Amino acid sequence: MNIKKSNIKELELLCKEIREDILRVVSKNGGHLSSTLGATELIVAMHKVFDSKKDPFIFDVSHQSYAHKLITGRHKEFDTLRQFNGICGYTKPSESEHDYFVAGHSSTSISLGVGAAKAIALKGEQDSRVPVIMIGDGAMTAGMVYEALNELGDRKYPMVIILNDNEMSISKPIGAISRILSSAMASPFYQNFKKHTENFVDNFGDSARYIAKRMEESLKLITPGIMFEEMGIDYIGPVDGHNLASLIEILQKAKELKKPVIVHAQTIKGKGYEIAEGQEEKWHGVGPFDIDSGAAFKKSTAKSATQIYAEALLHLAKHNDKIVGATAAMPSGTGINELMEVYPDRFWDVAIAEQHAITSMAALAKEGFKPFCTIYSTFLQRGYDQIIHDTCLMNLPVVFALDRAGIVGEDGETHQGVFDVSFLRAIPNMTLFAPRDEKSFHQAMAFAAQYPYPCSLRYPRGSFTQTDLPESLPFELAKSQLLRSNSTDILFIGYGNGVGRAYETAKLLDFEVSILDLRFVKPLDEDMLMTMAKKHKKWFIFSDTAKIGGVASAILEFLSEKKILNVEVVSFEYEDKFITHGNTKQVEESLGLLPSQLAKKITDLTL
């Protein structure tokens, strides 16, 4: 369909077909559902008014961009969404010329838009190109957004920012007035009147200017746009984000203004799929489900690491009222929602604000509390300076609990939690450790609760590698646990979930090996490693971490410092490249990290 030449009825039919495609594929593959269903009309209107080949289309996070993918020539491939070797669940320029930028983490879009606008101005292309931003109301909680808006309001680059608001509810009378005023404020008459009024009152001093401004603000009080106007950015809205005709008209007017404009559009999450409409986190990211009932297809019965974490933290919190915690917009994803219900005054969701979460928890630690800062491994990257400057520099006892450490599967490059060991290990005063199974997780949490310095523990998405591991011992600082000892030349060293992979690999070998659960990567168990160096000359490292700066790197540094030169170290950590999306087992197979593949490699290396 040629959107540019289509009428409203044809576009409304297109929206219906897009929703059907999204629902069909997401119910089969899993993915982001409610947000992308809610943004359908907005995206169709964007493509009607703007040109994604030349106008930078920048989607914040971009999990809501499925309609954009369908519109821009990826309909045939859409069934492969989020599958291994299929199309990505986020925007990806290598996938399509219509995708301006990689996205996966929130609140980057307006900064990208400012940069794009500067480039457009430098190239002299302002008459033919304009950045178009779509950002959700949740992403507006991050400070980076306001840093970008601050400069944008000063520089006045032409830009259209669509604020996709699927949280706020406006009553019908106010909504009707807002729609009328929004259209009026976008009109040439209003804009010309505003400009001429400003010029006119400039000749009559501060009193006239004050009166004119108060008259204008008396109208805008009905809408929530005063803050943006005060920052120097025009505001239009709220508008009905599902009224295509109105959206197209307003976006066209916003485009013609040739200045920064925020179009505040109200949408309904899950629009078009009644079961999901209006729901919040449950239908945001989903696994495969039955369309008719909305019921999720049966998952593994194994307890997830996140469940274990929530249970352990709840147990600790019941017995220690100094334990507090925060997460950044992921309460159910991290299990903190359970603690927020039981202890609403001690556990908080601080919204998409990792930096704030970390620094605020540091202050609580300073006041004698024991904070657990629970964040996905990939999102902790956003708060690196706060870890160094606000936590470790003062040696404050904040616990960083890193969910989704390792390969996370279908979310792909922007979400794989592989770098935390590398970037945390370099920080003075930071202690790093990891559990291998359910019992060791409870023991690791007990250790963390009483540890008087900054520390971090990591755990995988889903369940730990299921295998018959020996009984776990309580955690002691810088103490590993030898799980199997043999007189062979080979030692397997596992860290965290890597211990289970080491065990599974050992089962497939025709010879015996010793297996060590490293437990602490900082500080290392130097006494145990010295002992192992005397017995075993070939060490194989198993860990769901980046190879550069990772577990093997720490061990090699130790061996070098101790001048132990007769030990060969082979790392089965991740190579120096970003890891693609897809089913976790398929991704691991592509990396050669399945136990059967590792067993063959080890056999070839030791024969």
BARO-905597 format. One line per 3 residues: number of its first residue (from 1); their letters; for each residue x, y, z of C-alpha. Coordinates in steps of 0.001 Angstrom, whole numbers, plus 500000, padded with zeros to 6 digits. Each point is the difference from the previous one (the first is absolute). Example, Ala and Ser with C-alpha at 12.3 -4.5 7.8 and 13.67 -1.06 7.14 Angstrom:
1> AS> 512300/495500/507800 ~ 501370/503440/499340
This chain:
1> MNI> 500000/500000/500000 ~ 501163/503513/499154 ~ 499323/501799/503279
4> KKS> 500600/503431/498500 ~ 497136/499510/497517 ~ 497619/498147/502321
7> NIK> 496882/501571/501491 ~ 498966/499792/503651 ~ 497762/496965/499580
10> ELE> 502784/498102/498254 ~ 502456/500966/502727 ~ 497605/498926/502743
13> LLC> 499688/496630/498267 ~ 503799/499846/499847 ~ 500176/500578/503766
16> KEI> 497599/497106/500531 ~ 502085/497707/497801 ~ 503224/501060/501722
19> RED> 498537/499177/503415 ~ 498888/496585/498756 ~ 503516/499267/498709
22> ILR> 501611/501169/503243 ~ 497629/497950/502145 ~ 500467/496883/497879
25> VVS> 503810/500149/500009 ~ 500493/501090/503627 ~ 497616/497314/501257
28> KNG> 502212/497471/498208 ~ 503481/501454/500579 ~ 499577/502131/503102
31> GHL> 501064/503633/500061 ~ 498745/503443/500938 ~ 496258/500163/499555
34> SST> 498017/502691/501815 ~ 502300/502903/499148 ~ 500251/499185/496306
37> LGA> 496250/499436/499608 ~ 499371/503357/501642 ~ 502398/501847/497675
40> TEL> 498562/498744/496698 ~ 498066/503120/498939 ~ 502870/502246/501068
43> IVA> 502425/498108/497778 ~ 497644/499928/497020 ~ 499461/503759/500391
46> MHK> 503786/500536/500188 ~ 500443/498194/496688 ~ 497143/501938/498437
49> VFD> 501473/503402/500895 ~ 503749/499333/499989 ~ 502451/498002/497879
52> SKK> 501978/497394/501923 ~ 502582/499770/497197 ~ 501169/503557/500617
55> DPF> 498389/501154/503263 ~ 501708/498315/502953 ~ 497325/497833/501666
58> IFD> 501298/499473/503541 ~ 498088/497648/502278 ~ 500874/500148/503687
61> VSH> 500780/496435/501168 ~ 498376/498985/496655 ~ 498114/497007/501385
64> QSY> 496869/501792/498739 ~ 501225/500109/496395 ~ 498460/496787/498631
67> AHK> 497500/501963/497875 ~ 502926/501963/498578 ~ 501686/496748/499003
70> LIT> 496858/498764/498260 ~ 499557/503264/498115 ~ 503617/500135/498821
73> GRH> 500254/496820/497979 ~ 500476/497342/502659 ~ 496582/498400/499795
76> KEF> 501291/496738/498512 ~ 502663/499679/502699 ~ 497744/501053/502860
79> DTL> 499277/496390/500987 ~ 503688/499710/500930 ~ 499733/502852/502533
82> RQF> 502483/499502/502870 ~ 500939/496554/498686 ~ 503577/498884/499394
85> NGI> 501067/501344/496573 ~ 496666/501847/499817 ~ 499173/503693/500251
88> CGY> 500761/501833/503232 ~ 497387/501071/502536 ~ 501532/503484/500020
91> TKP> 501060/502445/497301 ~ 503225/498990/498303 ~ 501556/501995/497125
94> SES> 501795/496932/498623 ~ 496554/498479/499516 ~ 498355/502901/498149
97> EHD> 500814/503471/498688 ~ 496794/501144/501710 ~ 501494/499265/503448
100> YFV> 502035/503060/500915 ~ 501694/498770/503182 ~ 500495/496954/502201
103> AGH> 497802/500198/503083 ~ 499190/497739/502908 ~ 500590/502099/503113
106> SST> 497677/502861/500811 ~ 500217/503793/499918 ~ 502630/500426/497274
109> SIS> 497696/501184/497212 ~ 499872/503764/500562 ~ 503782/500195/500385
112> LGV> 500324/498118/496724 ~ 497469/502391/498472 ~ 502004/503030/501121
115> GAA> 503136/498525/498469 ~ 498176/499201/496764 ~ 498521/503529/499926
118> KAI> 503460/501526/500398 ~ 501272/497912/497077 ~ 497004/500979/497871
121> ALK> 500656/503682/500768 ~ 503700/499692/499179 ~ 499117/498363/496675
124> GEQ> 497457/502710/499204 ~ 497186/497445/499699 ~ 497495/501538/502437
127> DSR> 497478/500659/497218 ~ 499878/496357/498973 ~ 500693/497947/503148
130> VPV> 498751/500010/503580 ~ 500658/497520/502835 ~ 496862/498212/501198
133> IMI> 500180/498546/503512 ~ 497624/497573/501704 ~ 500507/499735/503745
136> GDG> 497821/498377/502644 ~ 498903/501661/503203 ~ 502050/497504/502029
139> AMT> 503197/501034/498227 ~ 499314/503588/501049 ~ 501008/499052/503549
142> AGM> 503700/499825/499069 ~ 502244/503019/500421 ~ 501603/499680/496571
145> VYE> 496706/501081/498434 ~ 500104/503330/501821 ~ 503645/500567/499179
148> ALN> 499039/499722/496332 ~ 496851/502119/500356 ~ 502005/502690/501765
151> ELG> 502319/500400/497023 ~ 497217/499587/497459 ~ 497976/502795/501604
154> DRK> 503028/502267/499780 ~ 501114/499098/496467 ~ 496472/499815/498493
157> YPM> 500830/497337/497421 ~ 496959/498845/498005 ~ 498829/496698/501451
160> VII> 496735/498182/500585 ~ 499861/498015/503242 ~ 497017/497694/500410
163> LND> 499410/499299/503672 ~ 498175/496676/500068 ~ 498121/500216/503282
166> NEM> 498254/496754/500872 ~ 499737/500610/503738 ~ 498118/503275/500523
169> SIS> 496228/500015/500010 ~ 498059/503160/499173 ~ 496260/500277/500551
172> KPI> 497797/500569/496977 ~ 499200/503709/500514 ~ 503636/500959/500556
175> GAI> 501060/497697/497184 ~ 497608/501650/497577 ~ 501209/503480/500941
178> SRI> 503601/498817/499698 ~ 499394/498645/496505 ~ 498498/503296/498864
181> LSS> 502810/502028/501543 ~ 502671/497659/498646 ~ 498785/500472/496453
184> AMA> 499707/503731/500545 ~ 503517/500301/501463 ~ 501439/498176/496997
187> SPF> 498198/502213/497496 ~ 501772/502722/497993 ~ 497532/502539/501417
190> YQN> 501013/499284/503601 ~ 503700/499903/499203 ~ 499844/503268/498015
193> FKK> 497880/501610/502707 ~ 502527/498931/502627 ~ 502916/501380/497971
196> HTE> 498305/503329/499258 ~ 498874/500338/503614 ~ 503541/499486/501217
199> NFV> 501253/502663/497586 ~ 497192/502365/501004 ~ 500441/499757/503757
202> DNF> 503759/500478/499683 ~ 499207/503661/499242 ~ 497956/500487/503166
205> GDS> 502305/498764/502714 ~ 499873/497358/502692 ~ 496399/500605/501102
208> ARY> 498507/499269/496574 ~ 502305/496999/499572 ~ 498902/498633/503364
211> IAK> 496288/500393/499191 ~ 500393/498320/496596 ~ 501898/497090/501493
214> RME> 497404/499489/502726 ~ 497228/499919/497380 ~ 501850/497334/498029
217> ESL> 500707/497926/503106 ~ 496367/500143/501083 ~ 499208/497962/496883
220> KLI> 502922/497619/500437 ~ 499120/499181/503588 ~ 497447/497585/498575
223> TPG> 502842/498038/498446 ~ 503195/498665/501616 ~ 502306/501820/497587
226> IMF> 501160/502979/502039 ~ 503256/498317/501035 ~ 501023/499401/496391
229> EEM> 499042/503525/498970 ~ 502103/501368/502834 ~ 502933/498030/498604
232> GID> 499488/501692/496625 ~ 498256/497106/498259 ~ 496535/500346/498502
235> YIG> 497389/497627/501347 ~ 496921/498553/498287 ~ 497648/497737/501858
238> PVD> 498767/497831/501430 ~ 498658/498472/496786 ~ 498258/496688/499383
241> GHN> 502780/497647/498947 ~ 497523/497720/498229 ~ 498239/502655/497904
244> LAS> 501877/499739/496720 ~ 498451/502999/498297 ~ 500763/502269/502940
247> LIE> 503523/498614/500405 ~ 500872/500540/496357 ~ 498675/503555/500089
250> ILQ> 501903/500906/503153 ~ 503265/498346/498925 ~ 499796/501886/496704
253> KAK> 499567/503287/501860 ~ 502811/499129/502399 ~ 502267/499267/497032
256> ELK> 499200/503384/498444 ~ 500915/501921/503157 ~ 503726/499461/499329
259> KPV> 500868/500000/503689 ~ 500080/497519/502870 ~ 496504/498724/500785
262> IVH> 498705/497376/502406 ~ 496800/498284/498902 ~ 498477/498397/503066
265> AQT> 497976/496972/498829 ~ 497957/497851/502335 ~ 499804/496337/499101
268> IKG> 498674/496810/501530 ~ 502427/497184/500682 ~ 498980/496848/498187
271> KGY> 497576/501891/497753 ~ 498019/497582/497821 ~ 500579/496960/502217
274> EIA> 497406/500316/502734 ~ 501683/497580/502393 ~ 503118/502163/500135
277> EGQ> 498417/503450/499781 ~ 500921/502262/502891 ~ 502178/497395/501695
280> EEK> 503434/501148/501022 ~ 503015/497756/500514 ~ 498380/496602/499418
283> WHG> 499477/500590/496281 ~ 503070/502145/499373 ~ 502368/497160/499180
286> VGP> 498437/496576/499550 ~ 500900/496459/499108 ~ 497908/497930/497587
289> FDI> 496316/499956/500957 ~ 496555/498898/498839 ~ 498298/502895/498203
292> DSG> 496459/498951/500900 ~ 500543/499688/503747 ~ 503145/502046/500536
295> AAF> 501450/497093/501979 ~ 503747/499516/499767 ~ 501182/496691/498625
298> KKS> 501523/497693/502585 ~ 503486/500966/501071 ~ 502737/498060/501707
301> TAK> 499080/498949/503520 ~ 503529/500738/501209 ~ 500117/502920/502405
304> SAT> 501528/503096/498450 ~ 503010/501721/501512 ~ 497850/503127/500339
307> QIY> 497474/498067/502120 ~ 502779/498666/502194 ~ 501394/503513/500437
310> AEA> 496613/501433/500992 ~ 499407/497193/502497 ~ 503448/500391/501537
313> LLH> 499719/503787/500264 ~ 496533/499799/501509 ~ 501273/497545/502621
316> LAK> 502909/502291/500852 ~ 497781/503098/500119 ~ 497631/498324/502483
319> HND> 502864/499465/502429 ~ 501886/503258/499432 ~ 498108/503295/499812
322> KIV> 503143/501768/498754 ~ 499738/498222/496659 ~ 498534/502266/497310
325> GAT> 500059/499951/496216 ~ 499290/501630/496680 ~ 499492/499069/496390
328> AAM> 499774/502156/496887 ~ 496612/499419/498329 ~ 500341/496203/500187
331> PSG> 498123/498989/503169 ~ 498443/496785/498696 ~ 502944/499227/497713
334> TGI> 502337/499977/502994 ~ 497553/498607/502577 ~ 500092/503205/502056
337> NEL> 496229/500443/499556 ~ 499490/497328/502662 ~ 502096/501951/502510
340> MEV> 498329/503287/499039 ~ 496651/498463/500932 ~ 501191/498725/503382
343> YPD> 502291/502945/500855 ~ 498843/503023/497962 ~ 502084/502358/502161
346> RFW> 503230/498063/499517 ~ 499993/498921/496336 ~ 499513/502396/497118
349> DVA> 499643/500114/496241 ~ 501744/503267/499116 ~ 498972/499877/496277
352> IAE> 502474/499953/497108 ~ 502744/501643/501998 ~ 502855/497632/500712
355> QHA> 502370/502799/500975 ~ 497519/501310/502560 ~ 499312/496493/501305
358> ITS> 503688/499415/500699 ~ 500777/503372/501562 ~ 496873/500026/502158
361> MAA> 500863/496524/501284 ~ 503532/501226/500777 ~ 498515/502676/502262
364> LAK> 497877/497390/501753 ~ 503148/497937/500565 ~ 501682/503094/501461
367> EGF> 497093/500240/502454 ~ 500507/496451/501235 ~ 497618/498054/497770
370> KPF> 500843/497009/497826 ~ 498822/500737/496446 ~ 499500/497403/497281
373> CTI> 500085/501742/496634 ~ 498338/497537/497623 ~ 500648/500735/496324
376> YST> 500420/498015/496794 ~ 503678/499552/499174 ~ 499674/501913/496727
379> FLQ> 498244/502948/501673 ~ 502630/500334/502724 ~ 502256/501381/497257
382> RGY> 497922/503189/500210 ~ 501110/500649/503566 ~ 503731/499355/499780
385> DQI> 501170/503360/501330 ~ 497564/499751/502898 ~ 501476/496630/500964
388> IHD> 503490/501471/500027 ~ 499422/503539/501286 ~ 497039/499581/502339
391> TCL> 500453/496441/501276 ~ 503483/498530/499775 ~ 501960/503176/500640
394> MNL> 498426/500161/503473 ~ 500031/496196/500348 ~ 496265/499903/500720
397> PVV> 498320/496603/500483 ~ 497614/500024/497028 ~ 499184/496604/498488
400> FAL> 499636/499984/496213 ~ 497823/497042/499046 ~ 500375/499484/496250
403> DRA> 497111/498180/498388 ~ 500187/498760/496376 ~ 503768/499476/500174
406> GIV> 501227/498090/496967 ~ 498080/499350/496794 ~ 496389/501160/500273
409> GED> 498781/498668/496658 ~ 497555/501754/497728 ~ 500690/503585/501101
412> GET> 503446/499750/498475 ~ 503008/502288/499861 ~ 498662/502867/502090
415> HQG> 498934/497732/502851 ~ 502584/497215/500285 ~ 501409/500262/503523
418> VFD> 503610/499133/499288 ~ 502123/503000/501026 ~ 499379/500423/503744
421> VSF> 502970/497975/501238 ~ 502311/501881/497624 ~ 498888/503475/501017
424> LRA> 499464/499358/503709 ~ 503232/498105/500593 ~ 502032/503135/499308
427> IPN> 498383/501993/502826 ~ 501827/500196/503352 ~ 498044/498783/503060
430> MTL> 497620/497912/497842 ~ 499518/496307/500813 ~ 498597/497662/497320
433> FAP> 498474/496567/500571 ~ 497371/497726/498478 ~ 497803/497050/501072
436> RDE> 499733/496787/497966 ~ 496582/498654/501071 ~ 497069/500628/502339
439> KSF> 501643/499113/503295 ~ 503208/501867/499212 ~ 497878/503017/499006
442> HQA> 498427/500132/503460 ~ 503465/499694/501515 ~ 501359/502734/497730
445> MAF> 497151/502285/501039 ~ 500682/499313/503680 ~ 503633/500941/499403
448> AAQ> 499001/503180/498132 ~ 497625/501068/502783 ~ 502760/500101/502588
451> YPY> 502891/501125/497769 ~ 501058/503536/501056 ~ 501343/501179/496613
454> PCS> 498754/500403/496408 ~ 499356/496705/498259 ~ 498288/498538/496976
457> LRY> 498537/496612/499242 ~ 498740/498870/496609 ~ 497459/497378/498915
460> PRG> 498450/498875/496723 ~ 496688/500585/498301 ~ 497788/496973/500582
463> SFT> 501282/497109/502066 ~ 503539/498951/500822 ~ 501484/497232/497859
466> QTD> 498265/496927/501342 ~ 502439/497334/501097 ~ 500878/497921/503068
469> LPE> 502448/502266/501797 ~ 501570/499200/503379 ~ 498643/501583/503161
472> SLP> 500839/503678/500245 ~ 501958/501357/502964 ~ 499374/503412/501587
475> FEL> 501708/502908/498265 ~ 503196/501365/501495 ~ 501889/502961/498541
478> AKS> 502456/498927/497289 ~ 499317/496304/500548 ~ 499262/497618/497138
481> QLL> 498581/496483/500271 ~ 501702/496955/498498 ~ 497159/497854/498700
484> RSN> 501934/497124/498476 ~ 503652/499047/500375 ~ 501900/497633/497752
487> STD> 503636/499322/499257 ~ 499651/500916/496325 ~ 501721/502978/498451
490> ILF> 496745/501806/499290 ~ 498118/502481/502169 ~ 496616/501515/499146
493> IGY> 499374/503358/501683 ~ 496402/501164/499997 ~ 498596/503362/501041
496> GNG> 496316/500425/500800 ~ 497813/498276/497436 ~ 503208/498845/498300
499> VGR> 500415/497384/502731 ~ 496976/498097/498714 ~ 501329/500159/496436
502> AYE> 503364/498692/501195 ~ 498265/497037/501666 ~ 497880/499240/496947
505> TAK> 503084/500125/497809 ~ 501948/497706/502337 ~ 497262/497360/499714
508> LLD> 500675/499730/496257 ~ 503739/499344/500295 ~ 501729/496628/499949
511> FEV> 502377/501085/502739 ~ 499733/501509/503476 ~ 500587/503639/500872
514> SIL> 500095/502083/503169 ~ 497327/502701/500362 ~ 500302/503208/502016
517> DLR> 497162/502414/500753 ~ 501943/503260/500045 ~ 497204/501918/501797
520> FVK> 502027/503234/500324 ~ 501627/501594/496977 ~ 501065/502952/502173
523> PLD> 501727/499291/502285 ~ 501205/496645/498712 ~ 500641/496999/502206
526> EDM> 503770/500204/499580 ~ 500813/497102/502322 ~ 497715/497635/498082
529> LMT> 501332/501152/496638 ~ 503586/499491/501170 ~ 499068/496468/501089
532> MAK> 498269/499279/496692 ~ 503031/501268/498066 ~ 502113/497313/501639
535> KHK> 497588/497230/499009 ~ 498491/501046/496647 ~ 501722/501548/496998
538> KWF> 497010/500526/497673 ~ 497238/502270/501279 ~ 496730/500506/498134
541> IFS> 497848/502970/501012 ~ 496182/499891/499811 ~ 498154/503270/500541
544> DTA> 497152/501988/498371 ~ 502211/503077/499671 ~ 502013/501931/497442
547> KIG> 503469/498550/499545 ~ 501751/503390/500069 ~ 500276/501021/503642
550> GVA> 498049/496924/501054 ~ 500630/497002/502224 ~ 502867/498472/498034
553> SAI> 501590/503430/499797 ~ 499949/500279/503798 ~ 501536/496550/500350
556> LEF> 502721/500705/497423 ~ 500869/503228/501809 ~ 500367/498010/503219
559> LSE> 502186/497358/498354 ~ 502192/502704/498484 ~ 500395/501835/503308
562> KKI> 500964/496766/501734 ~ 502337/499094/497123 ~ 498221/496708/499433
565> LNV> 500919/499279/496403 ~ 499212/496311/499587 ~ 496184/500255/500041
568> EVV> 498104/500195/496701 ~ 496691/501919/500243 ~ 497211/499596/497432
571> SFE> 496971/502253/500302 ~ 496493/499058/498862 ~ 498726/503509/500623
574> YED> 498499/502246/497304 ~ 502220/501301/497236 ~ 500481/503707/499247
577> KFI> 496780/500597/498058 ~ 496389/500859/500701 ~ 497774/496957/500324
580> THG> 496985/499713/497722 ~ 496390/499329/500960 ~ 498200/496664/499952
583> NTK> 499134/496999/502108 ~ 502734/499691/502630 ~ 500913/496428/499088
586> QVE> 500286/500911/496314 ~ 502136/503034/500822 ~ 502281/497911/502218
589> ESL> 500261/497382/497262 ~ 501035/502710/497511 ~ 502724/501013/502463
592> GLL> 501167/496411/500474 ~ 499093/500008/503684 ~ 497640/497050/500382
595> PSQ> 501410/497273/502277 ~ 500275/497558/497081 ~ 501994/502560/497983
598> LAK> 502220/500838/502963 ~ 500654/496332/500722 ~ 501233/499508/496433
601> KIT> 502249/503066/500191 ~ 501500/498822/503284 ~ 500548/496492/498646
604> DLT> 501749/501405/496938 ~ 502179/502261/502148 ~ 501043/497290/502436
607> L> 500688/497068/497679
